[in-house]
Amino acid sequence: MHPIIEQERTYGAHNYEPLPVVLTRGEGVYVWDDGGKQYIDMMSAYSAVSHGHCHPKLVNVLTEQAQTLAMVSRAFYTNKLSLFLKKICEMTGQDKALPMNTGAEAVETALKAARKWAYTIKKVPHDKAEIIVCEGNFHGRTTTIVSMSSEAQYRTGFGPLTPGFKLVPYGDAAALEKAITPNTAAFLVEPIQGEAGIIVPPTGYLKKCAALCRQHNVLLICDEIQTGIGRTGRFLAAEHEGVKPDGVVLGKALGGGLLPVSVFLSRQEVMDVFTPGDHGSTFGGNPLAATVGLAALQVLIDENLIARAAKMGEYMLHQLQKIKSPLIDDVRGKGLLLGISINPRYCSARDICLRLMKEGVLSKETHQTVVRFAPPLIITEEQIEQVIAALRLVLEAVAVEMKIKA
């Protein structure tokens, strides 16, 4: 075993199962291991590195701000936060924003906002508010958030679980309508489910859900932590169906691949339920994070990365669909959030990822059945072709080894 891997396994908790590669450097779509081997990064840290590794503009603003003022907490105003909040509100069409750090913190913020809105505005009886979520959801790993998960491993051993959540099938608007009661505060949904295996709902699903939420005075909150910031070829994935949610959760790429930045955005009626002392974060909205977040949004615009994600995503999806292999059950996704479902009769998705690693392509499986492809939005056609060539090589090798006929 590699000594660095062995040391991490000795002193670190075993809550991850990384691929056996030690990365030391990144630039653009590429990363290098400690032996100098170059890889195309097809994960971009679950969409956190959408701008590419060590984007020079982002590194420069990070360095400059770190040398000026990095952290004072929200006990005081700074000259950076308001600029970031104004920009993100304008780009999402929302009235107000509450900055946090990690995606899970922003989801927790959304849950608290929805519950307090239900009690103060909708007049739901005390402690009776319900939040509807979808089977297969992934919104984070805090105790409250795993309480609304349908994944047994995320819940087992972490009880007592937090009440107040209802699960409905994903992609089924009729199931949502049936689950709504007078006590329903919000429907929290991913426009595309990432961790579940890049699950794209039927066309029109989100629009139907939005109409139902309006009809029943229920908040529609979209978790766009993985799908937002241009990943699917629109700034928000909800825009594909012309949907404007009551609340949006953003994170990951908002930090430009350099540090954790997240935010919950909503219309004024929802955000105004918070009063001083209701909620907060020592690091949330710090000058360094606000500066990088603002720059990350500006780079997205200046480099036309949203349109690029749409174009390159369409190209890559078409190239993946052209691969004819008995190992592939399905190819799906939108923009540069794509997945191939591997037939578990033949091999696991992790096995495919390990073989791709040897060919200079880094990806990661989800639920052992899906290989995820979510590269930095700056990826080129030529780099996509290199990935497709590596994937073809791997699939053909497995088919030959297992004597599978095409």
ZAMAR-326143 format. One record per residue (C-alpha): z, x, y; residue number from 1. Coordinates in Angstrom, 1 decimal, decimal comma. Each point is the difference from the previous one (the first is absolute). Layout:
<tidren z="Z" x="X" y="Y" seq="NUM"/>
...
This chain:
<tidren z="0,0" x="0,0" y="0,0" seq="1"/>
<tidren z="-0,8" x="1,1" y="3,5" seq="2"/>
<tidren z="3,2" x="1,5" y="1,5" seq="3"/>
<tidren z="-0,2" x="-2,1" y="3,2" seq="4"/>
<tidren z="-0,5" x="-3,2" y="-2,1" seq="5"/>
<tidren z="2,9" x="1,1" y="-2,2" seq="6"/>
<tidren z="2,3" x="0,6" y="3,0" seq="7"/>
<tidren z="-0,9" x="-3,4" y="1,5" seq="8"/>
<tidren z="0,7" x="-1,7" y="-3,3" seq="9"/>
<tidren z="3,3" x="1,8" y="-0,3" seq="10"/>
<tidren z="1,4" x="-0,8" y="3,5" seq="11"/>
<tidren z="-1,9" x="-3,2" y="0,8" seq="12"/>
<tidren z="0,4" x="-3,5" y="-1,2" seq="13"/>
<tidren z="-2,7" x="-1,0" y="-2,5" seq="14"/>
<tidren z="-1,1" x="-3,1" y="1,9" seq="15"/>
<tidren z="-3,6" x="1,2" y="0,2" seq="16"/>
<tidren z="-2,4" x="1,3" y="-2,6" seq="17"/>
<tidren z="-2,4" x="2,2" y="2,0" seq="18"/>
<tidren z="-3,2" x="1,5" y="-1,4" seq="19"/>
<tidren z="0,7" x="3,7" y="-0,9" seq="20"/>
<tidren z="-1,4" x="1,6" y="3,1" seq="21"/>
<tidren z="1,8" x="1,8" y="2,8" seq="22"/>
<tidren z="-1,7" x="-0,5" y="3,3" seq="23"/>
<tidren z="0,5" x="2,5" y="2,9" seq="24"/>
<tidren z="-2,6" x="-0,8" y="2,6" seq="25"/>
<tidren z="-2,2" x="-2,8" y="1,3" seq="26"/>
<tidren z="-3,0" x="-0,4" y="2,3" seq="27"/>
<tidren z="-2,1" x="-3,1" y="0,5" seq="28"/>
<tidren z="-0,7" x="-1,6" y="-3,4" seq="29"/>
<tidren z="1,0" x="3,2" y="-1,9" seq="30"/>
<tidren z="3,2" x="1,4" y="-1,3" seq="31"/>
<tidren z="0,7" x="3,3" y="-1,8" seq="32"/>
<tidren z="2,5" x="0,9" y="-2,7" seq="33"/>
<tidren z="2,1" x="3,2" y="-0,2" seq="34"/>
<tidren z="-2,8" x="1,7" y="-1,9" seq="35"/>
<tidren z="-2,5" x="-0,6" y="2,7" seq="36"/>
<tidren z="-2,0" x="-2,7" y="-1,9" seq="37"/>
<tidren z="-1,5" x="-2,7" y="2,3" seq="38"/>
<tidren z="0,1" x="-3,7" y="-0,7" seq="39"/>
<tidren z="-1,4" x="-3,1" y="1,7" seq="40"/>
<tidren z="3,0" x="-2,2" y="0,8" seq="41"/>
<tidren z="-0,9" x="-3,6" y="-1,1" seq="42"/>
<tidren z="3,5" x="-1,3" y="0,6" seq="43"/>
<tidren z="0,7" x="1,0" y="3,6" seq="44"/>
<tidren z="3,7" x="-0,6" y="-0,7" seq="45"/>
<tidren z="-0,4" x="-3,7" y="-0,7" seq="46"/>
<tidren z="-2,0" x="-0,4" y="3,2" seq="47"/>
<tidren z="2,4" x="2,0" y="2,2" seq="48"/>
<tidren z="-2,6" x="2,8" y="0,5" seq="49"/>
<tidren z="-2,8" x="-2,2" y="1,1" seq="50"/>
<tidren z="-1,0" x="2,3" y="2,8" seq="51"/>
<tidren z="-0,2" x="3,0" y="-2,3" seq="52"/>
<tidren z="2,5" x="2,8" y="-0,6" seq="53"/>
<tidren z="1,2" x="1,9" y="3,0" seq="54"/>
<tidren z="-2,3" x="-1,7" y="2,5" seq="55"/>
<tidren z="-0,1" x="2,5" y="2,9" seq="56"/>
<tidren z="0,4" x="-2,6" y="2,7" seq="57"/>
<tidren z="3,0" x="-1,5" y="-1,7" seq="58"/>
<tidren z="1,5" x="3,3" y="-0,7" seq="59"/>
<tidren z="-0,4" x="1,1" y="3,6" seq="60"/>
<tidren z="1,7" x="-3,1" y="1,4" seq="61"/>
<tidren z="2,7" x="0,3" y="-2,6" seq="62"/>
<tidren z="0,7" x="3,6" y="1,0" seq="63"/>
<tidren z="-0,2" x="-0,6" y="3,7" seq="64"/>
<tidren z="2,4" x="-3,0" y="-0,1" seq="65"/>
<tidren z="2,4" x="1,8" y="-2,4" seq="66"/>
<tidren z="0,3" x="2,8" y="2,6" seq="67"/>
<tidren z="0,7" x="-2,6" y="2,7" seq="68"/>
<tidren z="2,2" x="-2,8" y="-1,3" seq="69"/>
<tidren z="0,2" x="-1,0" y="-3,6" seq="70"/>
<tidren z="3,0" x="-2,2" y="-0,5" seq="71"/>
<tidren z="2,6" x="-1,8" y="2,1" seq="72"/>
<tidren z="0,5" x="-3,4" y="-1,9" seq="73"/>
<tidren z="-0,6" x="-3,4" y="1,6" seq="74"/>
<tidren z="3,2" x="0,3" y="2,0" seq="75"/>
<tidren z="-2,4" x="1,1" y="2,8" seq="76"/>
<tidren z="-3,5" x="-0,8" y="1,2" seq="77"/>
<tidren z="-2,7" x="2,7" y="-0,4" seq="78"/>
<tidren z="-3,4" x="0,4" y="1,6" seq="79"/>
<tidren z="-1,8" x="-0,2" y="-3,3" seq="80"/>
<tidren z="1,0" x="-3,1" y="-1,9" seq="81"/>
<tidren z="-1,4" x="-2,7" y="2,3" seq="82"/>
<tidren z="-3,4" x="1,6" y="-0,1" seq="83"/>
<tidren z="0,0" x="-0,2" y="-3,8" seq="84"/>
<tidren z="1,3" x="-3,5" y="-0,1" seq="85"/>
<tidren z="-2,6" x="-1,3" y="2,5" seq="86"/>
<tidren z="-2,8" x="1,6" y="-2,0" seq="87"/>
<tidren z="1,0" x="-1,3" y="-3,4" seq="88"/>
<tidren z="0,6" x="-3,5" y="1,4" seq="89"/>
<tidren z="-3,5" x="0,0" y="1,7" seq="90"/>
<tidren z="-1,7" x="1,2" y="-3,2" seq="91"/>
<tidren z="1,7" x="-2,6" y="-2,2" seq="92"/>
<tidren z="0,0" x="-2,9" y="2,4" seq="93"/>
<tidren z="3,8" x="-0,4" y="-0,3" seq="94"/>
<tidren z="2,4" x="-0,5" y="2,9" seq="95"/>
<tidren z="2,8" x="2,4" y="-0,9" seq="96"/>
<tidren z="0,9" x="2,8" y="-2,4" seq="97"/>
<tidren z="3,1" x="1,5" y="-1,5" seq="98"/>
<tidren z="-0,4" x="3,6" y="-1,0" seq="99"/>
<tidren z="1,6" x="1,4" y="-3,2" seq="100"/>
<tidren z="-0,7" x="3,0" y="-2,2" seq="101"/>
<tidren z="-0,9" x="-0,8" y="-3,6" seq="102"/>
<tidren z="-2,0" x="-2,9" y="-1,2" seq="103"/>
<tidren z="2,9" x="-1,4" y="-1,9" seq="104"/>
<tidren z="2,1" x="-0,1" y="3,2" seq="105"/>
<tidren z="-2,8" x="-1,9" y="1,8" seq="106"/>
<tidren z="-0,1" x="-2,5" y="-2,9" seq="107"/>
<tidren z="3,8" x="-0,4" y="0,3" seq="108"/>
<tidren z="-0,4" x="-0,6" y="3,7" seq="109"/>
<tidren z="-2,6" x="-2,7" y="-0,7" seq="110"/>
<tidren z="2,3" x="-1,7" y="-2,5" seq="111"/>
<tidren z="2,9" x="0,0" y="2,5" seq="112"/>
<tidren z="-2,3" x="-1,4" y="2,7" seq="113"/>
<tidren z="-1,3" x="-2,7" y="-2,2" seq="114"/>
<tidren z="3,5" x="-1,1" y="-1,1" seq="115"/>
<tidren z="1,4" x="-0,1" y="3,5" seq="116"/>
<tidren z="-3,0" x="-1,8" y="1,3" seq="117"/>
<tidren z="0,4" x="-2,6" y="-2,7" seq="118"/>
<tidren z="3,6" x="-0,6" y="1,0" seq="119"/>
<tidren z="-0,3" x="0,1" y="3,8" seq="120"/>
<tidren z="-3,5" x="-1,5" y="0,5" seq="121"/>
<tidren z="-0,9" x="-2,0" y="-3,0" seq="122"/>
<tidren z="3,6" x="-1,1" y="-0,5" seq="123"/>
<tidren z="0,2" x="0,7" y="-3,8" seq="124"/>
<tidren z="3,6" x="-0,6" y="-1,2" seq="125"/>
<tidren z="2,2" x="3,1" y="0,0" seq="126"/>
<tidren z="-0,7" x="2,5" y="-2,8" seq="127"/>
<tidren z="-2,7" x="-2,3" y="-1,5" seq="128"/>
<tidren z="-3,1" x="1,8" y="1,2" seq="129"/>
<tidren z="-2,6" x="0,8" y="-2,6" seq="130"/>
<tidren z="-2,8" x="2,6" y="0,1" seq="131"/>
<tidren z="-3,0" x="-0,4" y="-2,3" seq="132"/>
<tidren z="-1,6" x="3,1" y="-1,5" seq="133"/>
<tidren z="-2,6" x="0,7" y="-2,6" seq="134"/>
<tidren z="0,2" x="1,2" y="-3,6" seq="135"/>
<tidren z="-1,1" x="3,6" y="-0,2" seq="136"/>
<tidren z="1,1" x="0,7" y="3,6" seq="137"/>
<tidren z="1,2" x="3,4" y="1,2" seq="138"/>
<tidren z="1,8" x="0,1" y="3,3" seq="139"/>
<tidren z="2,4" x="2,9" y="-0,6" seq="140"/>
<tidren z="3,0" x="1,0" y="-2,0" seq="141"/>
<tidren z="3,2" x="-1,0" y="1,9" seq="142"/>
<tidren z="2,4" x="-2,2" y="-1,8" seq="143"/>
<tidren z="-1,1" x="-3,1" y="1,9" seq="144"/>
<tidren z="-3,7" x="0,7" y="-0,5" seq="145"/>
<tidren z="0,2" x="0,7" y="-3,7" seq="146"/>
<tidren z="1,7" x="-3,4" y="-0,3" seq="147"/>
<tidren z="-3,3" x="-1,6" y="0,8" seq="148"/>
<tidren z="-2,0" x="2,1" y="-2,4" seq="149"/>
<tidren z="-1,5" x="-1,3" y="-3,2" seq="150"/>
<tidren z="0,0" x="3,5" y="-1,6" seq="151"/>
<tidren z="2,9" x="0,3" y="-2,4" seq="152"/>
<tidren z="0,5" x="3,7" y="0,4" seq="153"/>
<tidren z="0,4" x="-0,3" y="3,8" seq="154"/>
<tidren z="2,9" x="-2,5" y="-0,6" seq="155"/>
<tidren z="1,7" x="1,0" y="-3,2" seq="156"/>
<tidren z="3,4" x="1,7" y="0,6" seq="157"/>
<tidren z="0,1" x="-0,7" y="3,7" seq="158"/>
<tidren z="1,7" x="-3,4" y="0,1" seq="159"/>
<tidren z="1,5" x="-2,2" y="1,2" seq="160"/>
<tidren z="-3,3" x="-0,8" y="1,6" seq="161"/>
<tidren z="-0,4" x="-1,6" y="3,4" seq="162"/>
<tidren z="-0,8" x="-3,8" y="-0,1" seq="163"/>
<tidren z="-2,3" x="-1,9" y="2,2" seq="164"/>
<tidren z="-3,4" x="0,9" y="-1,4" seq="165"/>
<tidren z="-2,6" x="-2,1" y="-1,9" seq="166"/>
<tidren z="-2,9" x="1,6" y="-2,0" seq="167"/>
<tidren z="-3,4" x="-1,6" y="-0,2" seq="168"/>
<tidren z="-3,2" x="1,2" y="-1,7" seq="169"/>
<tidren z="-2,1" x="2,3" y="2,3" seq="170"/>
<tidren z="-3,4" x="-1,5" y="1,1" seq="171"/>
<tidren z="1,1" x="-3,6" y="-0,7" seq="172"/>
<tidren z="0,3" x="-1,9" y="3,3" seq="173"/>
<tidren z="0,9" x="-3,2" y="-1,9" seq="174"/>
<tidren z="3,0" x="1,7" y="-1,5" seq="175"/>
<tidren z="1,1" x="1,0" y="3,5" seq="176"/>
<tidren z="-0,3" x="-3,6" y="1,2" seq="177"/>
<tidren z="2,1" x="-1,2" y="-3,0" seq="178"/>
<tidren z="2,7" x="2,5" y="0,7" seq="179"/>
<tidren z="0,5" x="-0,8" y="3,7" seq="180"/>
<tidren z="3,1" x="-2,1" y="0,9" seq="181"/>
<tidren z="1,6" x="-0,9" y="3,3" seq="182"/>
<tidren z="2,2" x="3,2" y="-0,5" seq="183"/>
<tidren z="-3,0" x="2,3" y="-0,3" seq="184"/>
<tidren z="0,2" x="2,6" y="2,8" seq="185"/>
<tidren z="-3,0" x="2,2" y="-0,8" seq="186"/>
<tidren z="-2,7" x="1,0" y="-2,4" seq="187"/>
<tidren z="-0,2" x="3,8" y="-0,4" seq="188"/>
<tidren z="-3,2" x="1,3" y="-1,5" seq="189"/>
<tidren z="-2,2" x="3,0" y="-0,4" seq="190"/>
<tidren z="-3,7" x="-0,8" y="0,9" seq="191"/>
<tidren z="-0,9" x="2,3" y="-2,9" seq="192"/>
<tidren z="2,7" x="1,0" y="-2,5" seq="193"/>
<tidren z="0,1" x="3,8" y="-0,3" seq="194"/>
<tidren z="2,7" x="1,0" y="-2,4" seq="195"/>
<tidren z="-1,0" x="-2,9" y="-2,3" seq="196"/>
<tidren z="-3,3" x="1,6" y="-0,6" seq="197"/>
<tidren z="-2,2" x="-0,6" y="3,0" seq="198"/>
<tidren z="-0,1" x="-3,7" y="-0,5" seq="199"/>
<tidren z="-2,4" x="-1,8" y="2,4" seq="200"/>
<tidren z="0,7" x="-3,8" y="0,2" seq="201"/>
<tidren z="-2,8" x="-2,6" y="0,0" seq="202"/>
<tidren z="-2,0" x="-0,3" y="3,2" seq="203"/>
<tidren z="1,7" x="-2,5" y="2,3" seq="204"/>
<tidren z="3,4" x="0,4" y="-1,5" seq="205"/>
<tidren z="1,7" x="1,4" y="3,1" seq="206"/>
<tidren z="-1,6" x="-2,5" y="2,3" seq="207"/>
<tidren z="1,2" x="-2,9" y="-2,2" seq="208"/>
<tidren z="3,5" x="1,5" y="0,0" seq="209"/>
<tidren z="0,0" x="0,3" y="3,8" seq="210"/>
<tidren z="-1,0" x="-3,7" y="0,3" seq="211"/>
<tidren z="2,8" x="-1,0" y="-2,4" seq="212"/>
<tidren z="2,5" x="2,0" y="1,9" seq="213"/>
<tidren z="-1,0" x="-1,5" y="3,4" seq="214"/>
<tidren z="0,1" x="-3,5" y="-1,6" seq="215"/>
<tidren z="3,6" x="0,5" y="-1,3" seq="216"/>
<tidren z="1,4" x="2,1" y="2,9" seq="217"/>
<tidren z="0,3" x="3,0" y="-2,2" seq="218"/>
<tidren z="-0,5" x="3,6" y="1,2" seq="219"/>
<tidren z="-2,9" x="1,9" y="-1,5" seq="220"/>
<tidren z="1,0" x="3,6" y="-0,2" seq="221"/>
<tidren z="-2,6" x="2,5" y="-1,2" seq="222"/>
<tidren z="1,2" x="3,3" y="-1,5" seq="223"/>
<tidren z="-2,8" x="2,3" y="1,1" seq="224"/>
<tidren z="1,9" x="3,3" y="-0,7" seq="225"/>
<tidren z="-2,7" x="1,2" y="-2,4" seq="226"/>
<tidren z="-2,9" x="-2,3" y="1,1" seq="227"/>
<tidren z="0,3" x="0,4" y="3,8" seq="228"/>
<tidren z="-1,0" x="2,7" y="2,5" seq="229"/>
<tidren z="-3,7" x="-0,3" y="-1,0" seq="230"/>
<tidren z="0,4" x="0,6" y="-3,7" seq="231"/>
<tidren z="-2,1" x="-3,0" y="-1,1" seq="232"/>
<tidren z="-2,7" x="0,3" y="2,6" seq="233"/>
<tidren z="1,8" x="-2,2" y="2,6" seq="234"/>
<tidren z="3,1" x="1,0" y="2,0" seq="235"/>
<tidren z="1,9" x="-2,5" y="-1,9" seq="236"/>
<tidren z="-1,1" x="-1,4" y="-3,4" seq="237"/>
<tidren z="0,9" x="-3,5" y="1,1" seq="238"/>
<tidren z="-2,9" x="0,3" y="2,5" seq="239"/>
<tidren z="-2,5" x="-0,3" y="-2,9" seq="240"/>
<tidren z="0,8" x="-3,7" y="0,0" seq="241"/>
<tidren z="0,6" x="-0,5" y="3,7" seq="242"/>
<tidren z="3,7" x="-0,5" y="-0,6" seq="243"/>
<tidren z="2,6" x="0,9" y="2,7" seq="244"/>
<tidren z="3,4" x="0,0" y="-1,7" seq="245"/>
<tidren z="3,3" x="-0,9" y="1,6" seq="246"/>
<tidren z="1,3" x="3,5" y="-0,9" seq="247"/>
<tidren z="-1,5" x="3,3" y="-1,2" seq="248"/>
<tidren z="1,7" x="2,9" y="-1,6" seq="249"/>
<tidren z="-1,6" x="3,4" y="0,5" seq="250"/>
<tidren z="0,9" x="3,6" y="-1,1" seq="251"/>
<tidren z="-1,4" x="2,9" y="-2,0" seq="252"/>
<tidren z="-3,2" x="1,0" y="2,0" seq="253"/>
<tidren z="1,8" x="-0,9" y="3,2" seq="254"/>
<tidren z="1,7" x="3,4" y="-0,2" seq="255"/>
<tidren z="-3,3" x="1,8" y="-0,2" seq="256"/>
<tidren z="1,0" x="1,7" y="-3,3" seq="257"/>
<tidren z="2,7" x="2,0" y="1,8" seq="258"/>
<tidren z="3,2" x="-2,1" y="0,2" seq="259"/>
<tidren z="1,3" x="-3,5" y="-0,9" seq="260"/>
<tidren z="-0,9" x="-2,6" y="2,6" seq="261"/>
<tidren z="0,1" x="-3,7" y="-0,7" seq="262"/>
<tidren z="0,1" x="-3,2" y="2,1" seq="263"/>
<tidren z="0,5" x="-3,8" y="-0,4" seq="264"/>
<tidren z="-2,1" x="-2,0" y="2,4" seq="265"/>
<tidren z="0,2" x="-3,7" y="0,8" seq="266"/>
<tidren z="-0,5" x="-2,7" y="2,6" seq="267"/>
<tidren z="2,7" x="-0,3" y="2,7" seq="268"/>
<tidren z="1,7" x="-3,0" y="-1,5" seq="269"/>
<tidren z="0,8" x="1,9" y="-3,2" seq="270"/>
<tidren z="0,9" x="3,4" y="1,6" seq="271"/>
<tidren z="2,3" x="-1,6" y="2,6" seq="272"/>
<tidren z="2,5" x="-1,1" y="-2,6" seq="273"/>
<tidren z="1,2" x="3,6" y="0,1" seq="274"/>
<tidren z="2,8" x="0,8" y="2,5" seq="275"/>
<tidren z="1,6" x="3,4" y="0,7" seq="276"/>
<tidren z="2,0" x="1,0" y="-3,1" seq="277"/>
<tidren z="-1,8" x="-2,2" y="-2,4" seq="278"/>
<tidren z="-2,2" x="2,8" y="-1,5" seq="279"/>
<tidren z="-0,9" x="3,6" y="0,7" seq="280"/>
<tidren z="-0,8" x="3,4" y="-1,2" seq="281"/>
<tidren z="1,2" x="3,4" y="1,3" seq="282"/>
<tidren z="-3,4" x="1,6" y="-0,6" seq="283"/>
<tidren z="-2,2" x="-3,1" y="0,5" seq="284"/>
<tidren z="-2,2" x="0,4" y="3,1" seq="285"/>
<tidren z="1,0" x="3,5" y="0,7" seq="286"/>
<tidren z="-2,2" x="1,9" y="2,5" seq="287"/>
<tidren z="-1,6" x="2,2" y="-2,6" seq="288"/>
<tidren z="-0,9" x="-3,0" y="-2,3" seq="289"/>
<tidren z="-1,3" x="-2,0" y="3,0" seq="290"/>
<tidren z="-2,2" x="2,8" y="1,2" seq="291"/>
<tidren z="-1,5" x="0,7" y="-3,4" seq="292"/>
<tidren z="-0,4" x="-3,8" y="-0,7" seq="293"/>
<tidren z="-1,9" x="-0,5" y="3,3" seq="294"/>
<tidren z="-2,2" x="3,1" y="-0,7" seq="295"/>
<tidren z="-0,7" x="-1,3" y="-3,6" seq="296"/>
<tidren z="-1,2" x="-3,3" y="1,4" seq="297"/>
<tidren z="-2,1" x="1,8" y="2,6" seq="298"/>
<tidren z="-1,6" x="2,3" y="-2,5" seq="299"/>
<tidren z="-0,9" x="-3,0" y="-2,2" seq="300"/>
<tidren z="-1,9" x="-1,4" y="3,0" seq="301"/>
<tidren z="-1,5" x="3,3" y="1,3" seq="302"/>
<tidren z="-1,3" x="1,0" y="-3,4" seq="303"/>
<tidren z="-1,2" x="-3,5" y="-1,0" seq="304"/>
<tidren z="2,0" x="0,3" y="-3,2" seq="305"/>
<tidren z="0,2" x="-3,8" y="-0,6" seq="306"/>
<tidren z="-3,8" x="-0,4" y="-0,1" seq="307"/>
<tidren z="-0,1" x="3,2" y="-2,1" seq="308"/>
<tidren z="2,4" x="-1,4" y="-2,5" seq="309"/>
<tidren z="-2,2" x="-3,1" y="-0,4" seq="310"/>
<tidren z="-3,2" x="2,1" y="-0,4" seq="311"/>
<tidren z="1,4" x="2,6" y="-2,4" seq="312"/>
<tidren z="2,0" x="-2,6" y="-1,9" seq="313"/>
<tidren z="-3,2" x="-2,1" y="-0,6" seq="314"/>
<tidren z="-1,8" x="3,2" y="-1,1" seq="315"/>
<tidren z="2,8" x="1,1" y="-2,4" seq="316"/>
<tidren z="0,4" x="-3,5" y="-1,5" seq="317"/>
<tidren z="-3,7" x="-0,1" y="-0,7" seq="318"/>
<tidren z="0,1" x="3,4" y="-1,6" seq="319"/>
<tidren z="3,0" x="-1,0" y="-2,2" seq="320"/>
<tidren z="-1,8" x="-3,2" y="-1,1" seq="321"/>
<tidren z="-3,0" x="2,0" y="-1,1" seq="322"/>
<tidren z="2,2" x="1,9" y="-2,6" seq="323"/>
<tidren z="-0,6" x="-1,6" y="-3,4" seq="324"/>
<tidren z="2,9" x="0,9" y="-2,2" seq="325"/>
<tidren z="1,9" x="-1,9" y="-2,7" seq="326"/>
<tidren z="3,2" x="1,5" y="1,4" seq="327"/>
<tidren z="-0,4" x="-2,0" y="3,3" seq="328"/>
<tidren z="1,1" x="-3,6" y="-0,1" seq="329"/>
<tidren z="-0,4" x="-0,7" y="3,7" seq="330"/>
<tidren z="-0,7" x="1,5" y="3,4" seq="331"/>
<tidren z="1,4" x="-1,6" y="3,1" seq="332"/>
<tidren z="1,2" x="0,5" y="3,5" seq="333"/>
<tidren z="-1,0" x="-0,2" y="3,7" seq="334"/>
<tidren z="-0,8" x="2,8" y="2,4" seq="335"/>
<tidren z="1,6" x="3,2" y="-1,2" seq="336"/>
<tidren z="2,6" x="-1,7" y="-2,1" seq="337"/>
<tidren z="-1,6" x="0,0" y="-3,5" seq="338"/>
<tidren z="1,1" x="-0,1" y="-3,6" seq="339"/>
<tidren z="-1,5" x="0,3" y="-3,4" seq="340"/>
<tidren z="1,8" x="-1,8" y="-2,8" seq="341"/>
<tidren z="0,0" x="2,1" y="-3,2" seq="342"/>
<tidren z="-0,1" x="-1,7" y="-3,4" seq="343"/>
<tidren z="3,4" x="0,8" y="-1,6" seq="344"/>
<tidren z="-1,5" x="-0,1" y="-3,5" seq="345"/>
<tidren z="-1,6" x="3,4" y="0,7" seq="346"/>
<tidren z="2,3" x="1,9" y="2,3" seq="347"/>
<tidren z="2,4" x="-0,3" y="2,9" seq="348"/>
<tidren z="-0,9" x="0,2" y="3,7" seq="349"/>
<tidren z="2,4" x="3,0" y="0,2" seq="350"/>
<tidren z="-2,1" x="1,8" y="-2,6" seq="351"/>
<tidren z="-3,1" x="-0,6" y="2,2" seq="352"/>
<tidren z="2,0" x="1,3" y="3,0" seq="353"/>
<tidren z="1,1" x="3,2" y="-1,8" seq="354"/>
<tidren z="-3,6" x="0,7" y="-1,0" seq="355"/>
<tidren z="-1,3" x="-0,7" y="3,5" seq="356"/>
<tidren z="2,6" x="2,5" y="1,3" seq="357"/>
<tidren z="-1,6" x="2,7" y="-2,2" seq="358"/>
<tidren z="-3,3" x="-0,9" y="1,6" seq="359"/>
<tidren z="1,4" x="0,5" y="3,5" seq="360"/>
<tidren z="0,7" x="-3,7" y="0,8" seq="361"/>
<tidren z="3,5" x="-1,3" y="0,7" seq="362"/>
<tidren z="0,8" x="-3,6" y="-0,6" seq="363"/>
<tidren z="3,0" x="-2,0" y="-1,5" seq="364"/>
<tidren z="0,2" x="-2,8" y="-2,4" seq="365"/>
<tidren z="1,8" x="-3,3" y="0,6" seq="366"/>
<tidren z="1,5" x="-1,8" y="-2,9" seq="367"/>
<tidren z="-1,7" x="2,3" y="-2,5" seq="368"/>
<tidren z="-3,2" x="-2,1" y="0,2" seq="369"/>
<tidren z="-1,6" x="0,6" y="3,4" seq="370"/>
<tidren z="-1,2" x="3,2" y="1,7" seq="371"/>
<tidren z="0,3" x="-0,3" y="3,7" seq="372"/>
<tidren z="-2,5" x="1,4" y="2,5" seq="373"/>
<tidren z="1,2" x="-0,1" y="3,6" seq="374"/>
<tidren z="-1,2" x="3,2" y="1,7" seq="375"/>
<tidren z="0,4" x="1,0" y="3,7" seq="376"/>
<tidren z="-2,4" x="-2,2" y="2,1" seq="377"/>
<tidren z="-1,9" x="3,1" y="1,0" seq="378"/>
<tidren z="-1,5" x="0,6" y="-3,4" seq="379"/>
<tidren z="-3,8" x="0,5" y="-0,2" seq="380"/>
<tidren z="-2,7" x="-1,2" y="-2,3" seq="381"/>
<tidren z="-0,3" x="3,5" y="-1,5" seq="382"/>
<tidren z="3,7" x="0,1" y="-0,8" seq="383"/>
<tidren z="-0,1" x="-3,4" y="-1,5" seq="384"/>
<tidren z="-2,9" x="1,1" y="-2,2" seq="385"/>
<tidren z="2,1" x="3,0" y="-1,2" seq="386"/>
<tidren z="2,7" x="-2,5" y="-1,0" seq="387"/>
<tidren z="-2,4" x="-2,3" y="-1,8" seq="388"/>
<tidren z="-1,5" x="3,0" y="-1,9" seq="389"/>
<tidren z="3,5" x="1,1" y="-1,1" seq="390"/>
<tidren z="0,8" x="-3,5" y="-1,1" seq="391"/>
<tidren z="-3,2" x="-0,3" y="-2,0" seq="392"/>
<tidren z="0,8" x="3,4" y="-1,7" seq="393"/>
<tidren z="3,5" x="-1,1" y="-0,9" seq="394"/>
<tidren z="-1,0" x="-3,4" y="-1,3" seq="395"/>
<tidren z="-2,8" x="1,5" y="-2,1" seq="396"/>
<tidren z="2,4" x="2,6" y="-1,4" seq="397"/>
<tidren z="2,5" x="-2,6" y="-1,1" seq="398"/>
<tidren z="-2,7" x="-2,2" y="-1,5" seq="399"/>
<tidren z="-1,3" x="3,0" y="-2,0" seq="400"/>
<tidren z="3,5" x="1,0" y="-1,2" seq="401"/>
<tidren z="0,8" x="-3,6" y="-1,1" seq="402"/>
<tidren z="-3,5" x="-0,5" y="-1,4" seq="403"/>
<tidren z="-0,5" x="-3,1" y="2,2" seq="404"/>
<tidren z="-3,5" x="-1,3" y="0,2" seq="405"/>
<tidren z="-1,3" x="-1,0" y="3,4" seq="406"/>
